[in-house]
Amino acid sequence: MGVERRHALSSAVLGRDTAPRPLPETGTGPLTGITGEIRDVSPHLLIVETPEGGEERLVIAPWAVAWRGRAVAPADLPVGSRVVIRARQSGRVAERIWADITRVTGVIRSVGTDGKDVTVELDCGPHRGTRTVVVPYAASGRIRVRHPQFDPGFLFDAIGTRTGGTSRAWLPATSQPPYRAPAVPRPPAGYGGVQSRVSGPATWSDAFDDGEAGAAYPKLERADADCEDTGVSCTGLPYLALGSMLYVGNVCEGRSAVLPIVACGCVAGRFCDRCVECGTSPRGRVAELSPVSFVELGGDLTTGCFNARVGLG
């Protein structure tokens, strides 16, 4: 049974709305996530073609910032760039723009060199296949400081740009776990009971469809997810099913939403890391969000995580 069908049936039985829904928040007004391709840009106006073929015309806020491998002025973004935008005032004012951004998360399969650049081939899990990322020489210092083991079997997670079919890693998304991918630490004994809310880092992935709202969850029932790698996590997450509704709260921003679980997050479950954006989170990734859901909850795509609390929605 497909995720959308399962979600619709469970919503009908429980009397729930089938759309992802925001919850009351203490942030400074709602945020809107917009994805698409730049059709025109000036210092004050941004025109974007959405994945559905529509057009969004957004005023660029005076304080707006943009990123395309590095910080750039919004007006300097090239036409044709794929963008994720965080907007306010019902999606009419753009305040953050990420252009051609990508995230490569997986297990290192092989490492090669091309001149001064390093090429890393990753196993991104049974649902996402393999990806190749180039670590440019200019970014290799900051990447290697937080990813000292460029050896097969170790985890890799970086944020970069994807242009012309080539992914380039510019920023480390986390500190590399010291263990090999199969050796995920077990949850502490104190996690034995059922908790209504579990805390840990929420991250994002570009493996979702453009503009899709939802989450990938590390601890799905194996038969339900059709994945032998799921269910691995160093935190005390409960088992859930595809199509379940997941409460996700951004502890730092005071924003929350209930999102559908639309994918298996088996690779995310192998990262027993922390998020240190406001305080220090417990170890273990609790959800992997689509870019739109991540920015609407106040996340910064180049930072890569926020401290979250999750539970059944």
C-alpha positions in Angstrom: 0.0 0.0 0.0 1.4 3.4 -1.0 2.2 6.1 1.5 -0.5 8.5 0.3 -3.1 5.8 0.4 -2.1 4.6 3.9 -2.1 8.3 5.1 -5.5 8.9 3.6 -7.0 5.7 5.2 -5.5 6.4 8.7 -6.7 10.0 8.5 -10.2 8.9 7.6 -10.3 6.5 10.5 -9.0 8.9 13.0 -10.8 12.0 11.7 -7.7 13.9 10.9 -7.0 16.4 8.1 -4.9 14.8 5.4 -2.6 17.9 4.9 0.5 18.6 6.9 -0.5 21.2 9.5 1.4 23.8 11.5 0.9 23.9 15.2 0.7 27.0 17.4 4.2 28.5 17.5 6.0 31.2 19.4 8.2 32.3 16.5 7.9 35.8 15.0 5.3 35.0 12.3 4.8 32.0 10.0 7.5 31.1 7.4 6.8 29.8 3.9 9.2 27.5 2.0 9.3 28.0 -1.8 11.2 26.0 -4.4 11.7 26.5 -8.1 14.0 27.9 -10.8 15.0 31.5 -11.1 13.5 33.2 -14.2 14.5 36.8 -13.4 16.2 38.6 -10.5 17.0 42.2 -9.6 18.1 43.8 -6.4 14.5 44.1 -5.3 12.5 41.4 -7.1 12.8 37.7 -7.6 10.7 35.7 -10.1 10.7 31.9 -9.7 9.1 29.2 -11.8 7.6 26.6 -9.4 7.8 22.8 -9.9 4.1 22.9 -11.0 4.9 25.4 -13.7 3.4 28.4 -11.8 5.2 31.7 -11.1 6.1 33.3 -7.8 7.1 36.9 -7.7 8.8 37.8 -4.4 10.0 41.1 -3.0 13.6 40.7 -1.8 13.8 42.0 1.7 16.6 44.6 2.4 18.1 42.2 4.9 17.9 39.2 2.6 21.0 37.0 2.2 21.7 34.3 -0.4 24.1 31.3 -0.6 25.5 29.5 -3.6 28.6 27.8 -2.4 29.4 30.9 -0.5 27.4 34.0 0.7 26.4 36.2 -2.3 24.1 39.1 -3.0 20.6 37.9 -4.0 20.8 40.0 -7.2 24.0 38.1 -8.2 22.3 34.7 -8.4 22.3 33.4 -12.0 19.1 32.9 -13.9 18.3 29.1 -14.1 19.5 28.3 -10.6 17.4 26.0 -8.5 16.5 27.7 -5.3 14.9 27.1 -1.9 13.5 30.3 -0.4 12.4 31.2 3.1 9.7 33.8 2.8 7.5 35.8 5.2 4.2 37.7 4.8 2.4 34.8 3.2 5.3 34.0 0.9 5.6 37.5 -0.6 8.9 38.6 0.9 12.1 36.5 0.5 14.6 36.7 3.3 16.8 33.7 2.8 17.7 32.1 -0.6 19.8 29.0 -1.1 20.7 28.4 -4.7 21.7 25.0 -6.3 22.1 23.6 -2.8 22.6 19.9 -2.2 23.4 17.6 0.7 25.3 14.3 0.3 24.8 11.9 3.1 26.0 8.3 3.1 28.7 5.7 3.6 32.0 6.2 1.9 32.6 3.5 -0.8 35.7 4.8 -2.5 38.0 7.9 -2.6 39.9 9.2 -5.6 41.8 12.3 -6.7 41.5 14.5 -9.7 44.4 17.0 -9.5 44.0 18.7 -6.1 40.3 17.8 -5.8 39.1 14.7 -4.0 36.3 12.6 -5.4 34.2 10.5 -3.0 31.7 7.8 -4.0 29.0 7.3 -1.4 26.4 4.6 -0.7 23.4 6.7 0.2 21.3 3.7 1.3 19.0 1.2 -0.5 16.4 3.9 -1.4 18.8 6.5 -2.7 21.5 4.6 -4.5 25.1 5.8 -5.0 26.3 9.4 -5.4 29.6 10.9 -6.3 30.7 14.2 -4.7 33.8 16.3 -5.5 35.5 18.0 -2.5 37.3 21.0 -4.1 40.8 21.8 -2.9 39.5 25.1 -1.6 37.1 23.4 0.7 39.2 20.3 1.6 40.6 21.9 4.8 37.3 22.6 6.5 35.8 19.3 5.3 38.8 17.2 6.5 38.9 18.9 9.9 35.4 17.5 10.7 35.7 14.4 8.4 39.2 13.1 9.2 38.5 9.5 8.0 38.2 9.5 4.2 38.1 5.7 4.2 35.5 3.2 3.0 33.0 2.3 5.6 32.9 5.6 7.4 30.0 8.0 7.3 30.1 11.3 5.3 27.7 14.2 5.4 28.4 17.5 3.6 26.5 20.5 2.2 27.4 21.9 -1.2 26.1 22.8 -4.7 24.9 20.8 -7.6 25.5 22.3 -11.0 25.9 20.7 -14.4 25.3 17.3 -12.9 28.2 17.6 -10.5 27.9 17.8 -6.7 30.6 19.7 -4.9 30.9 19.7 -1.1 31.7 23.1 0.5 30.7 22.7 4.1 30.8 19.8 6.5 27.2 19.1 7.8 28.4 17.4 10.9 31.4 16.0 12.7 32.1 12.6 11.3 31.2 9.8 13.7 34.3 7.9 14.9 32.8 4.5 14.2 32.2 2.7 11.0 28.7 2.8 9.6 27.6 -0.7 10.9 28.8 0.0 14.4 26.1 2.4 15.6 26.1 2.7 19.4 23.1 1.2 21.2 20.6 3.5 22.9 21.3 4.1 26.6 19.5 1.8 29.0 17.4 4.7 30.2 15.6 4.7 26.8 13.9 1.4 27.5 10.4 3.0 28.2 8.1 4.6 25.7 8.4 8.4 25.5 5.8 10.7 24.1 8.5 13.1 22.8 12.1 12.3 21.9 14.8 14.9 21.5 17.7 15.0 19.1 18.9 16.6 15.8 16.5 17.1 12.9 18.4 17.4 9.6 17.3 17.7 5.9 17.8 15.9 2.7 17.4 16.8 -1.0 16.1 13.3 -1.8 12.5 14.5 -1.6 10.4 15.8 -4.5 10.6 19.5 -5.2 8.3 21.4 -2.9 7.3 18.2 -1.0 6.5 18.5 2.7 7.3 15.5 4.8 9.9 13.6 6.8 12.1 10.5 6.5 12.2 8.5 9.8 15.0 6.3 10.9 13.0 3.7 12.8 10.3 2.2 10.6 9.0 -1.3 10.8 11.2 -3.4 8.4 8.3 -5.1 6.7 6.4 -1.9 6.3 9.5 0.0 4.9 10.7 -3.0 2.8 14.2 -2.1 4.1 16.6 -4.4 6.0 18.6 -1.4 7.1 15.8 0.5 8.9 15.3 0.4 12.7 18.9 1.4 13.5 19.3 4.4 15.9 21.3 5.3 19.0 18.3 7.1 20.4 15.1 5.8 21.9 12.8 6.4 18.9 9.5 4.3 18.8 8.8 2.2 15.7 6.4 4.0 13.3 5.0 3.2 9.9 5.1 5.0 6.5 2.2 7.4 6.3 2.2 8.1 10.1 2.0 11.7 11.1 5.1 12.9 13.0 5.1 15.9 15.3 8.4 17.9 14.8 9.2 20.8 17.1 12.2 23.2 16.6 13.3 23.8 20.2 15.4 26.8 19.2 12.8 28.7 17.2 9.6 27.6 19.0 8.1 26.4 15.8 6.4 23.1 15.2 4.4 21.1 12.6 2.9 17.7 12.1 4.4 16.1 8.9 3.7 12.8 7.1 6.4 10.2 7.2 7.0 9.6 3.5 10.4 7.9 3.3 12.8 5.6 5.2 15.6 7.4 7.0 17.8 4.4 7.5 21.1 6.2 6.7 20.2 9.1 9.0 19.7 6.6 11.8 23.4 5.6 11.6 24.5 9.1 12.7 24.8 9.3 16.5 25.7 13.0 16.4 24.5 16.1 18.1 23.2 19.5 17.0 24.7 22.5 18.8 22.8 25.4 17.3 21.2 26.4 20.6 22.5 24.4 23.4 23.5 20.8 22.7 21.0 18.2 21.7 21.1 14.6 22.8 22.8 12.2 20.4 21.0 10.6 17.5 19.1 12.0 14.5 15.4 11.9 15.1 14.1 12.9 11.6 15.3 14.0 8.2 13.0 16.6 6.7 12.4 17.9 3.2 14.0 21.3 2.4 10.6 23.0 2.4 9.6 21.6 5.8 13.0 22.3 7.3 13.0 26.0 6.4 9.4 26.5 7.4 10.3 25.2 10.8 13.0 27.9 11.0 16.0 25.8 9.9 19.0 27.1 8.0 20.0 24.7 5.2 23.7 25.6 5.4 23.7 24.9 9.1 22.1 21.6 8.4 20.3 20.8 11.7 18.2 22.1 14.5 17.5 20.8 18.0 14.2 19.0 17.8 11.6 17.1 19.7 9.5 14.5 17.8 6.6 12.3 18.6 3.4 10.8 17.1 1.4 13.6 15.6 
